[in-house]
Amino acid sequence: MNTKKRVVIKVGTSTLTMENGALDLRTIDKLAQVLCAIHNEGYEVILVSSGAIAVGVNKMRLPEKPAELRMKQAAAAVGQCELMHIYDKCFSEYGCMVAQILLNGADVDLPEKRTNLSNTFHALLENGIIPIVNENDSVTYAEIESEKKVFGDNDMLSAIVSVLVDADELLILSDIEGLYDSNPRSNPDARLVHTVEHIDDKIMSLAQGAGTKRGTGGMDTKLQAAAKVTENGIKMHISFGRRPEYIYGILNGEEIGTCFLPQNK
């Protein structure tokens, strides 16, 4: 029986990139260092990463994120290549091998594909490889433009992956410290909610929209992800993405960010 603790970490576009759209190499390098360290300690690690379109827009030197679907997909194709190149380089520096998995809705919606996908994840983890997951934006339009999205954004994608691989914990690294009792950007007296035992209407009412112009998700999508994983017996945390070292404390049980307690297993 596998006794290793399995952890999914999701990192968003606003954490991976700077205001000008360029990659934040310091944060990416620190993230790679931390994930390799916990991997060496015996954790099985899966990284769900956003950022392909934003990185592609910057590398193609476009003045702004394009509105046209074909240009968004072109940017995603360029950006995903750049993103994986950087990840491969950084993780290799710390002695870890990575693999790319790009998903669309059918991969998790159709039972046969879902089984094959699960088998791929397990094969990679059994061989000590860290899978890096993103939506397959370069070839599918549904997750970019459709109103009937399967993933919604990468917060929900990370929740789906967590359930698929039967993870123990999901850590969402965000541009905010965690869930607050009011909007901390407009209320300086807002207080961080450290523990959420149950996600009800009161908790959902605390959600805000996307935090930055580069990000696609907000607290509402994170709470939807939390609802999905906790009802499947998986603990979830939200913490500040530009401090990847917080991951050490979270895994050691320290009170960092917001913890959503699992409902059952």
C-alpha positions in Angstrom: 0.0 0.0 0.0 1.2 3.5 -0.9 1.8 5.4 2.3 3.3 8.6 0.8 1.4 11.8 1.2 0.1 13.1 -2.1 -0.1 16.9 -2.5 -1.5 19.0 -5.4 -0.2 22.6 -5.6 -1.9 25.1 -7.9 -0.2 28.3 -8.9 -1.9 31.1 -10.7 -0.9 33.5 -13.5 -0.7 36.5 -11.1 1.9 34.6 -9.0 4.0 33.4 -12.0 4.1 36.7 -13.8 5.0 40.3 -13.0 2.9 43.4 -13.8 4.5 43.8 -17.2 3.6 40.2 -18.1 7.1 38.8 -17.9 7.8 35.6 -15.9 8.6 36.1 -12.3 11.8 33.9 -12.3 12.6 34.4 -8.6 9.2 33.1 -7.5 9.3 30.2 -10.1 12.8 29.2 -8.9 11.8 29.3 -5.2 8.6 27.3 -6.0 10.7 24.7 -7.8 13.2 24.5 -4.8 10.3 24.0 -2.3 8.5 21.4 -4.4 11.7 19.5 -5.0 12.5 19.7 -1.2 9.2 18.2 -0.2 9.4 15.6 -3.0 12.8 14.6 -1.5 11.2 14.3 1.9 8.8 11.7 0.5 5.8 13.6 -0.7 4.2 12.9 -4.1 3.8 16.2 -5.8 1.6 17.4 -8.6 1.8 21.0 -9.9 -1.2 22.6 -11.6 0.1 25.7 -13.4 -1.7 28.6 -15.1 0.1 31.3 -17.1 0.4 30.0 -20.7 -1.6 32.7 -22.4 0.0 35.5 -20.3 3.5 34.2 -20.9 2.8 33.9 -24.6 1.4 37.4 -24.9 4.6 38.7 -23.4 6.9 36.6 -25.5 5.1 37.5 -28.7 5.4 41.2 -27.6 1.6 41.7 -28.0 0.4 45.1 -26.6 -2.3 43.3 -24.5 -4.1 40.0 -24.1 -5.9 39.4 -27.5 -9.6 39.3 -27.8 -9.6 37.0 -30.8 -9.8 33.3 -30.0 -7.2 32.2 -32.6 -4.7 34.7 -31.2 -5.4 33.5 -27.6 -4.7 30.0 -28.7 -1.5 31.0 -30.5 -0.4 32.8 -27.4 -1.2 29.7 -25.3 0.9 27.5 -27.6 3.9 29.9 -27.4 3.5 30.4 -23.7 3.1 26.8 -22.7 6.4 26.0 -24.5 8.2 28.8 -22.7 6.6 27.9 -19.3 7.6 24.2 -19.5 11.1 25.1 -20.7 11.6 27.3 -17.5 10.0 24.6 -15.3 12.2 21.9 -16.7 15.3 24.0 -16.2 14.4 25.0 -12.6 13.3 21.6 -11.4 16.3 20.0 -13.0 18.6 22.3 -11.0 17.2 20.8 -7.8 17.3 17.2 -9.1 13.7 16.5 -10.0 12.2 15.4 -13.3 8.9 16.9 -14.6 6.3 15.9 -17.1 3.7 17.9 -19.0 0.0 17.0 -18.9 -2.4 19.2 -20.9 -6.1 18.6 -20.3 -9.5 19.4 -21.8 -13.0 18.7 -20.6 -13.3 15.3 -22.4 -10.2 14.0 -20.7 -12.0 14.0 -17.3 -15.6 13.8 -18.5 -15.4 10.5 -20.5 -14.9 7.4 -18.2 -12.3 5.7 -20.5 -10.2 8.8 -20.9 -10.5 9.5 -17.2 -9.2 6.1 -16.4 -6.3 6.4 -18.8 -5.5 9.8 -17.4 -5.5 8.5 -13.8 -3.2 5.6 -14.9 -0.8 8.2 -16.4 -0.6 10.2 -13.3 0.0 7.1 -11.1 2.8 5.9 -13.5 4.6 9.2 -13.3 4.3 9.4 -9.5 5.5 5.8 -9.1 8.6 6.8 -11.1 9.3 9.9 -8.9 8.3 12.4 -11.6 6.4 15.6 -10.9 3.5 16.1 -13.3 2.8 19.7 -14.3 -0.8 20.2 -15.4 -2.5 22.9 -17.4 -5.6 23.3 -19.6 -4.9 22.6 -23.3 -5.8 26.1 -24.4 -3.9 25.9 -27.7 -6.3 23.3 -29.2 -9.6 23.7 -27.3 -11.9 26.7 -27.2 -14.2 25.6 -24.4 -12.1 26.6 -21.5 -11.2 30.0 -23.0 -14.5 31.3 -24.3 -17.4 28.8 -23.7 -20.0 29.6 -21.0 -20.2 25.8 -20.3 -16.7 25.3 -19.0 -15.7 22.0 -17.4 -12.9 23.5 -15.4 -14.1 27.1 -15.1 -10.4 28.0 -14.4 -7.4 26.3 -13.0 -8.7 26.5 -9.4 -11.4 24.0 -10.4 -8.9 22.1 -12.6 -6.7 21.6 -9.5 -9.7 20.4 -7.5 -10.6 17.9 -10.3 -7.0 16.7 -10.5 -6.9 16.3 -6.7 -10.0 14.1 -6.7 -8.8 12.1 -9.7 -5.5 11.2 -8.1 -7.0 10.8 -4.5 -4.7 13.5 -3.1 -4.4 14.2 0.6 -4.1 17.9 0.3 -4.6 20.7 -2.2 -2.6 23.9 -1.8 -3.8 26.9 -3.9 -1.1 29.6 -4.1 -2.8 33.0 -4.7 -2.2 36.7 -4.9 -3.9 37.0 -1.6 -3.0 35.5 1.9 -6.3 33.6 2.1 -10.0 34.1 2.7 -10.9 37.3 4.5 -14.1 38.3 6.3 -14.3 41.3 3.9 -12.3 42.6 0.9 -8.8 43.4 2.2 -8.1 45.6 -0.8 -10.9 48.0 0.2 -11.1 47.3 4.0 -7.8 47.7 6.0 -9.5 46.1 9.0 -10.4 42.9 7.1 -9.5 39.7 9.1 -8.1 36.5 7.7 -10.2 33.5 8.2 -7.7 30.8 9.3 -10.1 27.7 9.4 -13.3 26.9 7.5 -15.0 23.8 8.8 -18.0 23.9 6.4 -18.6 25.9 3.2 -22.1 27.4 3.5 -23.8 30.5 2.0 -22.1 32.7 4.6 -18.7 31.6 3.5 -19.6 31.9 -0.2 -20.7 35.4 0.4 -17.2 36.4 1.2 -16.0 35.7 -2.3 -14.6 38.4 -4.6 -13.7 38.4 -8.3 -10.3 38.0 -10.0 -7.6 39.8 -8.1 -5.5 41.1 -11.0 -6.0 41.8 -14.7 -3.6 38.9 -15.5 -5.6 36.3 -13.4 -8.8 34.6 -14.4 -10.0 33.3 -11.1 -11.0 34.9 -7.9 -12.0 33.8 -4.4 -15.4 32.5 -5.7 -13.6 29.9 -7.9 -11.3 29.0 -5.0 -14.3 28.4 -2.8 -16.0 26.2 -5.5 -12.7 24.2 -5.6 -12.7 23.9 -1.8 -16.3 22.7 -1.8 -15.4 20.0 -4.4 -12.3 18.7 -2.7 -13.5 18.8 0.9 -16.7 16.9 0.1 -14.3 14.2 -1.3 -12.3 14.1 2.0 -9.4 16.3 0.8 -8.0 19.2 2.9 -7.4 22.4 1.0 -5.3 25.5 1.8 -5.1 29.0 0.3 -1.9 30.9 0.9 0.2 33.7 -0.6 1.9 32.5 -3.8 4.9 34.8 -3.7 6.1 33.0 -0.5 6.3 29.4 -1.7 8.2 28.6 1.5 4.9 28.8 3.3 4.3 25.3 1.9 6.7 23.9 4.5 4.7 25.3 7.4 1.3 24.3 5.9 2.4 20.7 5.5 3.7 20.8 9.1 0.3 21.9 10.4 1.1 25.5 11.0 -1.7 28.1 10.9 -0.9 29.8 7.5 -3.5 31.2 5.2 -6.9 29.6 5.2 -7.5 25.9 5.8 -10.6 24.2 4.6 -11.3 21.0 6.5 -12.3 17.8 4.7 -15.9 16.7 5.3 -15.4 12.9 4.8 -13.1 10.4 3.2 
